[in-house]
Amino acid sequence: MSTTISAASSESGPQLLKVPEIAALLKVKPRTIYEMVAQGRIPYRKPPGSNILRFDLDEILVWTKTGRSRKHRK
């Protein structure tokens, strides 16, 4: 699976990635992403009433550069 990520947010809104995409971007297994979410170590979004996780590319890029843990946004 080839994952090429370019400029993040556009006028249409944030670029939201799925677990497999963020795992490929960070070069970890999807299970690692789920563990990071459970531990509050990675910023993510979860729409109300949904179990679907999404990751805002802009937030992830800032998070990787700052190395800081951030809580998720709903």
mmCIF file of the N, C-alpha and C atoms, coordinates in Angstrom:
data_MODEL
# 
_entry.id   MODEL 
# 
loop_
_atom_site.group_PDB 
_atom_site.id 
_atom_site.type_symbol 
_atom_site.label_atom_id 
_atom_site.label_alt_id 
_atom_site.label_comp_id 
_atom_site.label_asym_id 
_atom_site.label_entity_id 
_atom_site.label_seq_id 
_atom_site.pdbx_PDB_ins_code 
_atom_site.Cartn_x 
_atom_site.Cartn_y 
_atom_site.Cartn_z 
_atom_site.occupancy 
_atom_site.B_iso_or_equiv 
_atom_site.pdbx_formal_charge 
_atom_site.auth_seq_id 
_atom_site.auth_comp_id 
_atom_site.auth_asym_id 
_atom_site.auth_atom_id 
_atom_site.pdbx_PDB_model_num 
ATOM 1   N N  . MET A 1 1  ? 0.848   -1.180 0.000  1.00 0.00 ? 1  MET A N  1 
ATOM 2   C CA . MET A 1 1  ? 0.000   0.000  0.000  1.00 0.00 ? 1  MET A CA 1 
ATOM 3   C C  . MET A 1 1  ? 0.887   1.233  0.000  1.00 0.00 ? 1  MET A C  1 
ATOM 4   N N  . SER A 1 2  ? 0.720   2.059  -0.971 1.00 0.00 ? 2  SER A N  1 
ATOM 5   C CA . SER A 1 2  ? 1.511   3.281  -1.089 1.00 0.00 ? 2  SER A CA 1 
ATOM 6   C C  . SER A 1 2  ? 0.718   4.437  -0.502 1.00 0.00 ? 2  SER A C  1 
ATOM 7   N N  . THR A 1 3  ? 1.337   5.121  0.431  1.00 0.00 ? 3  THR A N  1 
ATOM 8   C CA . THR A 1 3  ? 0.657   6.246  1.062  1.00 0.00 ? 3  THR A CA 1 
ATOM 9   C C  . THR A 1 3  ? 1.455   7.510  0.804  1.00 0.00 ? 3  THR A C  1 
ATOM 10  N N  . THR A 1 4  ? 0.907   8.370  -0.026 1.00 0.00 ? 4  THR A N  1 
ATOM 11  C CA . THR A 1 4  ? 1.531   9.655  -0.285 1.00 0.00 ? 4  THR A CA 1 
ATOM 12  C C  . THR A 1 4  ? 0.608   10.716 0.285  1.00 0.00 ? 4  THR A C  1 
ATOM 13  N N  . ILE A 1 5  ? 1.129   11.465 1.231  1.00 0.00 ? 5  ILE A N  1 
ATOM 14  C CA . ILE A 1 5  ? 0.343   12.500 1.883  1.00 0.00 ? 5  ILE A CA 1 
ATOM 15  C C  . ILE A 1 5  ? 0.935   13.841 1.515  1.00 0.00 ? 5  ILE A C  1 
ATOM 16  N N  . SER A 1 6  ? 0.100   14.719 1.000  1.00 0.00 ? 6  SER A N  1 
ATOM 17  C CA . SER A 1 6  ? 0.571   16.054 0.650  1.00 0.00 ? 6  SER A CA 1 
ATOM 18  C C  . SER A 1 6  ? -0.161  17.084 1.480  1.00 0.00 ? 6  SER A C  1 
ATOM 19  N N  . ALA A 1 7  ? -0.208  18.290 0.982  1.00 0.00 ? 7  ALA A N  1 
ATOM 20  C CA . ALA A 1 7  ? -0.832  19.391 1.713  1.00 0.00 ? 7  ALA A CA 1 
ATOM 21  C C  . ALA A 1 7  ? -2.118  18.943 2.383  1.00 0.00 ? 7  ALA A C  1 
ATOM 22  N N  . ALA A 1 8  ? -2.248  19.309 3.622  1.00 0.00 ? 8  ALA A N  1 
ATOM 23  C CA . ALA A 1 8  ? -3.341  18.798 4.436  1.00 0.00 ? 8  ALA A CA 1 
ATOM 24  C C  . ALA A 1 8  ? -4.668  19.476 4.151  1.00 0.00 ? 8  ALA A C  1 
ATOM 25  N N  . SER A 1 9  ? -5.084  20.376 4.999  1.00 0.00 ? 9  SER A N  1 
ATOM 26  C CA . SER A 1 9  ? -6.408  20.972 4.893  1.00 0.00 ? 9  SER A CA 1 
ATOM 27  C C  . SER A 1 9  ? -6.546  21.816 3.643  1.00 0.00 ? 9  SER A C  1 
ATOM 28  N N  . SER A 1 10 ? -7.745  21.800 3.149  1.00 0.00 ? 10 SER A N  1 
ATOM 29  C CA . SER A 1 10 ? -8.069  22.636 1.998  1.00 0.00 ? 10 SER A CA 1 
ATOM 30  C C  . SER A 1 10 ? -9.304  23.440 2.351  1.00 0.00 ? 10 SER A C  1 
ATOM 31  N N  . GLU A 1 11 ? -9.833  24.130 1.367  1.00 0.00 ? 11 GLU A N  1 
ATOM 32  C CA . GLU A 1 11 ? -11.039 24.924 1.616  1.00 0.00 ? 11 GLU A CA 1 
ATOM 33  C C  . GLU A 1 11 ? -12.216 24.036 1.984  1.00 0.00 ? 11 GLU A C  1 
ATOM 34  N N  . SER A 1 12 ? -12.179 22.759 1.572  1.00 0.00 ? 12 SER A N  1 
ATOM 35  C CA . SER A 1 12 ? -13.294 21.863 1.843  1.00 0.00 ? 12 SER A CA 1 
ATOM 36  C C  . SER A 1 12 ? -13.229 21.258 3.249  1.00 0.00 ? 12 SER A C  1 
ATOM 37  N N  . GLY A 1 13 ? -12.159 21.525 3.983  1.00 0.00 ? 13 GLY A N  1 
ATOM 38  C CA . GLY A 1 13 ? -12.058 21.020 5.345  1.00 0.00 ? 13 GLY A CA 1 
ATOM 39  C C  . GLY A 1 13 ? -10.812 20.187 5.535  1.00 0.00 ? 13 GLY A C  1 
ATOM 40  N N  . PRO A 1 14 ? -10.663 19.626 6.729  1.00 0.00 ? 14 PRO A N  1 
ATOM 41  C CA . PRO A 1 14 ? -9.459  18.863 7.045  1.00 0.00 ? 14 PRO A CA 1 
ATOM 42  C C  . PRO A 1 14 ? -9.405  17.545 6.279  1.00 0.00 ? 14 PRO A C  1 
ATOM 43  N N  . GLN A 1 15 ? -8.197  17.087 6.039  1.00 0.00 ? 15 GLN A N  1 
ATOM 44  C CA . GLN A 1 15 ? -8.007  15.781 5.427  1.00 0.00 ? 15 GLN A CA 1 
ATOM 45  C C  . GLN A 1 15 ? -7.989  14.761 6.558  1.00 0.00 ? 15 GLN A C  1 
ATOM 46  N N  . LEU A 1 16 ? -8.999  13.907 6.592  1.00 0.00 ? 16 LEU A N  1 
ATOM 47  C CA . LEU A 1 16 ? -9.123  12.916 7.657  1.00 0.00 ? 16 LEU A CA 1 
ATOM 48  C C  . LEU A 1 16 ? -8.657  11.559 7.152  1.00 0.00 ? 16 LEU A C  1 
ATOM 49  N N  . LEU A 1 17 ? -7.775  10.941 7.922  1.00 0.00 ? 17 LEU A N  1 
ATOM 50  C CA . LEU A 1 17 ? -7.210  9.653  7.552  1.00 0.00 ? 17 LEU A CA 1 
ATOM 51  C C  . LEU A 1 17 ? -7.810  8.549  8.405  1.00 0.00 ? 17 LEU A C  1 
ATOM 52  N N  . LYS A 1 18 ? -7.840  7.337  7.842  1.00 0.00 ? 18 LYS A N  1 
ATOM 53  C CA . LYS A 1 18 ? -8.312  6.153  8.562  1.00 0.00 ? 18 LYS A CA 1 
ATOM 54  C C  . LYS A 1 18 ? -7.123  5.494  9.263  1.00 0.00 ? 18 LYS A C  1 
ATOM 55  N N  . VAL A 1 19 ? -7.410  4.533  10.129 1.00 0.00 ? 19 VAL A N  1 
ATOM 56  C CA . VAL A 1 19 ? -6.363  3.852  10.894 1.00 0.00 ? 19 VAL A CA 1 
ATOM 57  C C  . VAL A 1 19 ? -5.284  3.268  9.987  1.00 0.00 ? 19 VAL A C  1 
ATOM 58  N N  . PRO A 1 20 ? -5.613  2.508  8.936  1.00 0.00 ? 20 PRO A N  1 
ATOM 59  C CA . PRO A 1 20 ? -4.541  1.949  8.098  1.00 0.00 ? 20 PRO A CA 1 
ATOM 60  C C  . PRO A 1 20 ? -3.670  3.028  7.444  1.00 0.00 ? 20 PRO A C  1 
ATOM 61  N N  . GLU A 1 21 ? -4.284  4.149  7.080  1.00 0.00 ? 21 GLU A N  1 
ATOM 62  C CA . GLU A 1 21 ? -3.525  5.234  6.450  1.00 0.00 ? 21 GLU A CA 1 
ATOM 63  C C  . GLU A 1 21 ? -2.574  5.901  7.435  1.00 0.00 ? 21 GLU A C  1 
ATOM 64  N N  . ILE A 1 22 ? -3.039  6.153  8.650  1.00 0.00 ? 22 ILE A N  1 
ATOM 65  C CA . ILE A 1 22 ? -2.179  6.802  9.642  1.00 0.00 ? 22 ILE A CA 1 
ATOM 66  C C  . ILE A 1 22 ? -1.084  5.842  10.092 1.00 0.00 ? 22 ILE A C  1 
ATOM 67  N N  . ALA A 1 23 ? -1.403  4.544  10.160 1.00 0.00 ? 23 ALA A N  1 
ATOM 68  C CA . ALA A 1 23 ? -0.389  3.548  10.509 1.00 0.00 ? 23 ALA A CA 1 
ATOM 69  C C  . ALA A 1 23 ? 0.708   3.516  9.445  1.00 0.00 ? 23 ALA A C  1 
ATOM 70  N N  . ALA A 1 24 ? 0.326   3.549  8.182  1.00 0.00 ? 24 ALA A N  1 
ATOM 71  C CA . ALA A 1 24 ? 1.320   3.552  7.104  1.00 0.00 ? 24 ALA A CA 1 
ATOM 72  C C  . ALA A 1 24 ? 2.156   4.827  7.145  1.00 0.00 ? 24 ALA A C  1 
ATOM 73  N N  . LEU A 1 25 ? 1.526   5.955  7.406  1.00 0.00 ? 25 LEU A N  1 
ATOM 74  C CA . LEU A 1 25 ? 2.235   7.229  7.474  1.00 0.00 ? 25 LEU A CA 1 
ATOM 75  C C  . LEU A 1 25 ? 3.271   7.218  8.602  1.00 0.00 ? 25 LEU A C  1 
ATOM 76  N N  . LEU A 1 26 ? 2.884   6.669  9.750  1.00 0.00 ? 26 LEU A N  1 
ATOM 77  C CA . LEU A 1 26 ? 3.773   6.642  10.912 1.00 0.00 ? 26 LEU A CA 1 
ATOM 78  C C  . LEU A 1 26 ? 4.675   5.403  10.938 1.00 0.00 ? 26 LEU A C  1 
ATOM 79  N N  . LYS A 1 27 ? 4.471   4.508  9.967  1.00 0.00 ? 27 LYS A N  1 
ATOM 80  C CA . LYS A 1 27 ? 5.273   3.281  9.844  1.00 0.00 ? 27 LYS A CA 1 
ATOM 81  C C  . LYS A 1 27 ? 5.173   2.402  11.082 1.00 0.00 ? 27 LYS A C  1 
ATOM 82  N N  . VAL A 1 28 ? 3.918   2.204  11.504 1.00 0.00 ? 28 VAL A N  1 
ATOM 83  C CA . VAL A 1 28 ? 3.622   1.310  12.620 1.00 0.00 ? 28 VAL A CA 1 
ATOM 84  C C  . VAL A 1 28 ? 2.448   0.423  12.218 1.00 0.00 ? 28 VAL A C  1 
ATOM 85  N N  . LYS A 1 29 ? 2.167   -0.585 13.012 1.00 0.00 ? 29 LYS A N  1 
ATOM 86  C CA . LYS A 1 29 ? 1.033   -1.461 12.744 1.00 0.00 ? 29 LYS A CA 1 
ATOM 87  C C  . LYS A 1 29 ? -0.259  -0.782 13.192 1.00 0.00 ? 29 LYS A C  1 
ATOM 88  N N  . PRO A 1 30 ? -1.378  -1.102 12.534 1.00 0.00 ? 30 PRO A N  1 
ATOM 89  C CA . PRO A 1 30 ? -2.657  -0.523 12.962 1.00 0.00 ? 30 PRO A CA 1 
ATOM 90  C C  . PRO A 1 30 ? -2.943  -0.767 14.448 1.00 0.00 ? 30 PRO A C  1 
ATOM 91  N N  . ARG A 1 31 ? -2.553  -1.913 14.961 1.00 0.00 ? 31 ARG A N  1 
ATOM 92  C CA . ARG A 1 31 ? -2.772  -2.203 16.382 1.00 0.00 ? 31 ARG A CA 1 
ATOM 93  C C  . ARG A 1 31 ? -2.079  -1.161 17.260 1.00 0.00 ? 31 ARG A C  1 
ATOM 94  N N  . THR A 1 32 ? -0.909  -0.699 16.842 1.00 0.00 ? 32 THR A N  1 
ATOM 95  C CA . THR A 1 32 ? -0.183  0.330  17.592 1.00 0.00 ? 32 THR A CA 1 
ATOM 96  C C  . THR A 1 32 ? -0.991  1.618  17.644 1.00 0.00 ? 32 THR A C  1 
ATOM 97  N N  . ILE A 1 33 ? -1.645  1.952  16.545 1.00 0.00 ? 33 ILE A N  1 
ATOM 98  C CA . ILE A 1 33 ? -2.476  3.161  16.508 1.00 0.00 ? 33 ILE A CA 1 
ATOM 99  C C  . ILE A 1 33 ? -3.622  3.028  17.500 1.00 0.00 ? 33 ILE A C  1 
ATOM 100 N N  . TYR A 1 34 ? -4.285  1.869  17.513 1.00 0.00 ? 34 TYR A N  1 
ATOM 101 C CA . TYR A 1 34 ? -5.380  1.655  18.463 1.00 0.00 ? 34 TYR A CA 1 
ATOM 102 C C  . TYR A 1 34 ? -4.880  1.763  19.910 1.00 0.00 ? 34 TYR A C  1 
ATOM 103 N N  . GLU A 1 35 ? -3.695  1.244  20.185 1.00 0.00 ? 35 GLU A N  1 
ATOM 104 C CA . GLU A 1 35 ? -3.128  1.340  21.530 1.00 0.00 ? 35 GLU A CA 1 
ATOM 105 C C  . GLU A 1 35 ? -2.831  2.797  21.887 1.00 0.00 ? 35 GLU A C  1 
ATOM 106 N N  . MET A 1 36 ? -2.296  3.550  20.933 1.00 0.00 ? 36 MET A N  1 
ATOM 107 C CA . MET A 1 36 ? -1.996  4.966  21.171 1.00 0.00 ? 36 MET A CA 1 
ATOM 108 C C  . MET A 1 36 ? -3.273  5.751  21.448 1.00 0.00 ? 36 MET A C  1 
ATOM 109 N N  . VAL A 1 37 ? -4.344  5.426  20.729 1.00 0.00 ? 37 VAL A N  1 
ATOM 110 C CA . VAL A 1 37 ? -5.633  6.076  20.965 1.00 0.00 ? 37 VAL A CA 1 
ATOM 111 C C  . VAL A 1 37 ? -6.124  5.758  22.375 1.00 0.00 ? 37 VAL A C  1 
ATOM 112 N N  . ALA A 1 38 ? -6.068  4.494  22.752 1.00 0.00 ? 38 ALA A N  1 
ATOM 113 C CA . ALA A 1 38 ? -6.542  4.071  24.076 1.00 0.00 ? 38 ALA A CA 1 
ATOM 114 C C  . ALA A 1 38 ? -5.758  4.750  25.198 1.00 0.00 ? 38 ALA A C  1 
ATOM 115 N N  . GLN A 1 39 ? -4.488  5.036  24.944 1.00 0.00 ? 39 GLN A N  1 
ATOM 116 C CA . GLN A 1 39 ? -3.634  5.671  25.945 1.00 0.00 ? 39 GLN A CA 1 
ATOM 117 C C  . GLN A 1 39 ? -3.671  7.199  25.860 1.00 0.00 ? 39 GLN A C  1 
ATOM 118 N N  . GLY A 1 40 ? -4.400  7.744  24.894 1.00 0.00 ? 40 GLY A N  1 
ATOM 119 C CA . GLY A 1 40 ? -4.480  9.192  24.729 1.00 0.00 ? 40 GLY A CA 1 
ATOM 120 C C  . GLY A 1 40 ? -3.184  9.805  24.229 1.00 0.00 ? 40 GLY A C  1 
ATOM 121 N N  . ARG A 1 41 ? -2.396  9.027  23.490 1.00 0.00 ? 41 ARG A N  1 
ATOM 122 C CA . ARG A 1 41 ? -1.088  9.490  23.038 1.00 0.00 ? 41 ARG A CA 1 
ATOM 123 C C  . ARG A 1 41 ? -1.085  10.073 21.634 1.00 0.00 ? 41 ARG A C  1 
ATOM 124 N N  . ILE A 1 42 ? -2.206  10.037 20.923 1.00 0.00 ? 42 ILE A N  1 
ATOM 125 C CA . ILE A 1 42 ? -2.255  10.529 19.557 1.00 0.00 ? 42 ILE A CA 1 
ATOM 126 C C  . ILE A 1 42 ? -3.567  11.296 19.361 1.00 0.00 ? 42 ILE A C  1 
ATOM 127 N N  . PRO A 1 43 ? -3.522  12.434 18.665 1.00 0.00 ? 43 PRO A N  1 
ATOM 128 C CA . PRO A 1 43 ? -4.778  13.177 18.432 1.00 0.00 ? 43 PRO A CA 1 
ATOM 129 C C  . PRO A 1 43 ? -5.659  12.441 17.415 1.00 0.00 ? 43 PRO A C  1 
ATOM 130 N N  . TYR A 1 44 ? -6.933  12.356 17.723 1.00 0.00 ? 44 TYR A N  1 
ATOM 131 C CA . TYR A 1 44 ? -7.877  11.698 16.817 1.00 0.00 ? 44 TYR A CA 1 
ATOM 132 C C  . TYR A 1 44 ? -9.248  12.327 16.961 1.00 0.00 ? 44 TYR A C  1 
ATOM 133 N N  . ARG A 1 45 ? -10.103 11.956 16.050 1.00 0.00 ? 45 ARG A N  1 
ATOM 134 C CA . ARG A 1 45 ? -11.497 12.415 16.084 1.00 0.00 ? 45 ARG A CA 1 
ATOM 135 C C  . ARG A 1 45 ? -12.400 11.200 16.021 1.00 0.00 ? 45 ARG A C  1 
ATOM 136 N N  . LYS A 1 46 ? -13.507 11.306 16.706 1.00 0.00 ? 46 LYS A N  1 
ATOM 137 C CA . LYS A 1 46 ? -14.495 10.232 16.712 1.00 0.00 ? 46 LYS A CA 1 
ATOM 138 C C  . LYS A 1 46 ? -15.861 10.896 16.689 1.00 0.00 ? 46 LYS A C  1 
ATOM 139 N N  . PRO A 1 47 ? -16.541 10.824 15.539 1.00 0.00 ? 47 PRO A N  1 
ATOM 140 C CA . PRO A 1 47 ? -17.852 11.474 15.453 1.00 0.00 ? 47 PRO A CA 1 
ATOM 141 C C  . PRO A 1 47 ? -18.800 10.952 16.528 1.00 0.00 ? 47 PRO A C  1 
ATOM 142 N N  . PRO A 1 48 ? -19.634 11.825 17.088 1.00 0.00 ? 48 PRO A N  1 
ATOM 143 C CA . PRO A 1 48 ? -20.583 11.402 18.127 1.00 0.00 ? 48 PRO A CA 1 
ATOM 144 C C  . PRO A 1 48 ? -21.442 10.232 17.650 1.00 0.00 ? 48 PRO A C  1 
ATOM 145 N N  . GLY A 1 49 ? -21.600 9.249  18.508 1.00 0.00 ? 49 GLY A N  1 
ATOM 146 C CA . GLY A 1 49 ? -22.426 8.092  18.190 1.00 0.00 ? 49 GLY A CA 1 
ATOM 147 C C  . GLY A 1 49 ? -21.772 7.118  17.230 1.00 0.00 ? 49 GLY A C  1 
ATOM 148 N N  . SER A 1 50 ? -20.484 7.259  17.006 1.00 0.00 ? 50 SER A N  1 
ATOM 149 C CA . SER A 1 50 ? -19.777 6.411  16.059 1.00 0.00 ? 50 SER A CA 1 
ATOM 150 C C  . SER A 1 50 ? -18.556 5.783  16.714 1.00 0.00 ? 50 SER A C  1 
ATOM 151 N N  . ASN A 1 51 ? -18.161 4.636  16.224 1.00 0.00 ? 51 ASN A N  1 
ATOM 152 C CA . ASN A 1 51 ? -16.939 3.992  16.693 1.00 0.00 ? 51 ASN A CA 1 
ATOM 153 C C  . ASN A 1 51 ? -15.806 4.166  15.693 1.00 0.00 ? 51 ASN A C  1 
ATOM 154 N N  . ILE A 1 52 ? -16.014 4.993  14.689 1.00 0.00 ? 52 ILE A N  1 
ATOM 155 C CA . ILE A 1 52 ? -15.031 5.184  13.638 1.00 0.00 ? 52 ILE A CA 1 
ATOM 156 C C  . ILE A 1 52 ? -14.009 6.231  14.058 1.00 0.00 ? 52 ILE A C  1 
ATOM 157 N N  . LEU A 1 53 ? -12.742 5.876  13.985 1.00 0.00 ? 53 LEU A N  1 
ATOM 158 C CA . LEU A 1 53 ? -11.668 6.806  14.312 1.00 0.00 ? 53 LEU A CA 1 
ATOM 159 C C  . LEU A 1 53 ? -11.174 7.481  13.047 1.00 0.00 ? 53 LEU A C  1 
ATOM 160 N N  . ARG A 1 54 ? -10.911 8.775  13.149 1.00 0.00 ? 54 ARG A N  1 
ATOM 161 C CA . ARG A 1 54 ? -10.330 9.535  12.044 1.00 0.00 ? 54 ARG A CA 1 
ATOM 162 C C  . ARG A 1 54 ? -9.222  10.404 12.609 1.00 0.00 ? 54 ARG A C  1 
ATOM 163 N N  . PHE A 1 55 ? -8.238  10.674 11.774 1.00 0.00 ? 55 PHE A N  1 
ATOM 164 C CA . PHE A 1 55 ? -7.065  11.433 12.187 1.00 0.00 ? 55 PHE A CA 1 
ATOM 165 C C  . PHE A 1 55 ? -6.878  12.599 11.232 1.00 0.00 ? 55 PHE A C  1 
ATOM 166 N N  . ASP A 1 56 ? -6.899  13.810 11.765 1.00 0.00 ? 56 ASP A N  1 
ATOM 167 C CA . ASP A 1 56 ? -6.721  15.026 10.971 1.00 0.00 ? 56 ASP A CA 1 
ATOM 168 C C  . ASP A 1 56 ? -5.235  15.134 10.618 1.00 0.00 ? 56 ASP A C  1 
ATOM 169 N N  . LEU A 1 57 ? -4.937  15.163 9.328  1.00 0.00 ? 57 LEU A N  1 
ATOM 170 C CA . LEU A 1 57 ? -3.548  15.183 8.884  1.00 0.00 ? 57 LEU A CA 1 
ATOM 171 C C  . LEU A 1 57 ? -2.790  16.365 9.460  1.00 0.00 ? 57 LEU A C  1 
ATOM 172 N N  . ASP A 1 58 ? -3.393  17.546 9.486  1.00 0.00 ? 58 ASP A N  1 
ATOM 173 C CA . ASP A 1 58 ? -2.720  18.722 10.059 1.00 0.00 ? 58 ASP A CA 1 
ATOM 174 C C  . ASP A 1 58 ? -2.351  18.485 11.520 1.00 0.00 ? 58 ASP A C  1 
ATOM 175 N N  . GLU A 1 59 ? -3.281  17.950 12.300 1.00 0.00 ? 59 GLU A N  1 
ATOM 176 C CA . GLU A 1 59 ? -3.023  17.686 13.715 1.00 0.00 ? 59 GLU A CA 1 
ATOM 177 C C  . GLU A 1 59 ? -1.904  16.658 13.882 1.00 0.00 ? 59 GLU A C  1 
ATOM 178 N N  . ILE A 1 60 ? -1.908  15.640 13.043 1.00 0.00 ? 60 ILE A N  1 
ATOM 179 C CA . ILE A 1 60 ? -0.880  14.601 13.128 1.00 0.00 ? 60 ILE A CA 1 
ATOM 180 C C  . ILE A 1 60 ? 0.488   15.173 12.778 1.00 0.00 ? 60 ILE A C  1 
ATOM 181 N N  . LEU A 1 61 ? 0.552   16.016 11.753 1.00 0.00 ? 61 LEU A N  1 
ATOM 182 C CA . LEU A 1 61 ? 1.835   16.611 11.373 1.00 0.00 ? 61 LEU A CA 1 
ATOM 183 C C  . LEU A 1 61 ? 2.386   17.489 12.485 1.00 0.00 ? 61 LEU A C  1 
ATOM 184 N N  . VAL A 1 62 ? 1.528   18.294 13.116 1.00 0.00 ? 62 VAL A N  1 
ATOM 185 C CA . VAL A 1 62 ? 1.954   19.127 14.244 1.00 0.00 ? 62 VAL A CA 1 
ATOM 186 C C  . VAL A 1 62 ? 2.376   18.238 15.404 1.00 0.00 ? 62 VAL A C  1 
ATOM 187 N N  . TRP A 1 63 ? 1.589   17.215 15.676 1.00 0.00 ? 63 TRP A N  1 
ATOM 188 C CA . TRP A 1 63 ? 1.870   16.294 16.777 1.00 0.00 ? 63 TRP A CA 1 
ATOM 189 C C  . TRP A 1 63 ? 3.226   15.607 16.587 1.00 0.00 ? 63 TRP A C  1 
ATOM 190 N N  . THR A 1 64 ? 3.533   15.173 15.369 1.00 0.00 ? 64 THR A N  1 
ATOM 191 C CA . THR A 1 64 ? 4.815   14.500 15.138 1.00 0.00 ? 64 THR A CA 1 
ATOM 192 C C  . THR A 1 64 ? 5.989   15.463 15.285 1.00 0.00 ? 64 THR A C  1 
ATOM 193 N N  . LYS A 1 65 ? 5.768   16.727 14.947 1.00 0.00 ? 65 LYS A N  1 
ATOM 194 C CA . LYS A 1 65 ? 6.849   17.712 15.063 1.00 0.00 ? 65 LYS A CA 1 
ATOM 195 C C  . LYS A 1 65 ? 7.075   18.159 16.500 1.00 0.00 ? 65 LYS A C  1 
ATOM 196 N N  . THR A 1 66 ? 6.009   18.258 17.277 1.00 0.00 ? 66 THR A N  1 
ATOM 197 C CA . THR A 1 66 ? 6.136   18.742 18.654 1.00 0.00 ? 66 THR A CA 1 
ATOM 198 C C  . THR A 1 66 ? 6.413   17.617 19.642 1.00 0.00 ? 66 THR A C  1 
ATOM 199 N N  . GLY A 1 67 ? 6.025   16.389 19.276 1.00 0.00 ? 67 GLY A N  1 
ATOM 200 C CA . GLY A 1 67 ? 6.242   15.264 20.175 1.00 0.00 ? 67 GLY A CA 1 
ATOM 201 C C  . GLY A 1 67 ? 5.394   15.315 21.415 1.00 0.00 ? 67 GLY A C  1 
ATOM 202 N N  . ARG A 1 68 ? 4.295   16.081 21.373 1.00 0.00 ? 68 ARG A N  1 
ATOM 203 C CA . ARG A 1 68 ? 3.443   16.232 22.546 1.00 0.00 ? 68 ARG A CA 1 
ATOM 204 C C  . ARG A 1 68 ? 2.216   15.356 22.421 1.00 0.00 ? 68 ARG A C  1 
ATOM 205 N N  . SER A 1 69 ? 1.738   14.876 23.531 1.00 0.00 ? 69 SER A N  1 
ATOM 206 C CA . SER A 1 69 ? 0.490   14.131 23.566 1.00 0.00 ? 69 SER A CA 1 
ATOM 207 C C  . SER A 1 69 ? -0.667  15.123 23.592 1.00 0.00 ? 69 SER A C  1 
ATOM 208 N N  . ARG A 1 70 ? -1.710  14.793 22.866 1.00 0.00 ? 70 ARG A N  1 
ATOM 209 C CA . ARG A 1 70 ? -2.909  15.635 22.868 1.00 0.00 ? 70 ARG A CA 1 
ATOM 210 C C  . ARG A 1 70 ? -4.126  14.768 23.003 1.00 0.00 ? 70 ARG A C  1 
ATOM 211 N N  . LYS A 1 71 ? -5.114  15.292 23.647 1.00 0.00 ? 71 LYS A N  1 
ATOM 212 C CA . LYS A 1 71 ? -6.370  14.581 23.799 1.00 0.00 ? 71 LYS A CA 1 
ATOM 213 C C  . LYS A 1 71 ? -7.148  14.666 22.489 1.00 0.00 ? 71 LYS A C  1 
ATOM 214 N N  . HIS A 1 72 ? -8.085  13.755 22.319 1.00 0.00 ? 72 HIS A N  1 
ATOM 215 C CA . HIS A 1 72 ? -8.873  13.724 21.089 1.00 0.00 ? 72 HIS A CA 1 
ATOM 216 C C  . HIS A 1 72 ? -9.975  14.762 21.119 1.00 0.00 ? 72 HIS A C  1 
ATOM 217 N N  . ARG A 1 73 ? -10.473 15.060 19.918 1.00 0.00 ? 73 ARG A N  1 
ATOM 218 C CA . ARG A 1 73 ? -11.614 15.961 19.779 1.00 0.00 ? 73 ARG A CA 1 
ATOM 219 C C  . ARG A 1 73 ? -12.765 15.177 19.193 1.00 0.00 ? 73 ARG A C  1 
ATOM 220 N N  . LYS A 1 74 ? -13.954 15.500 19.669 1.00 0.00 ? 74 LYS A N  1 
ATOM 221 C CA . LYS A 1 74 ? -15.148 14.836 19.134 1.00 0.00 ? 74 LYS A CA 1 
ATOM 222 C C  . LYS A 1 74 ? -15.835 15.737 18.161 1.00 0.00 ? 74 LYS A C  1 
# 
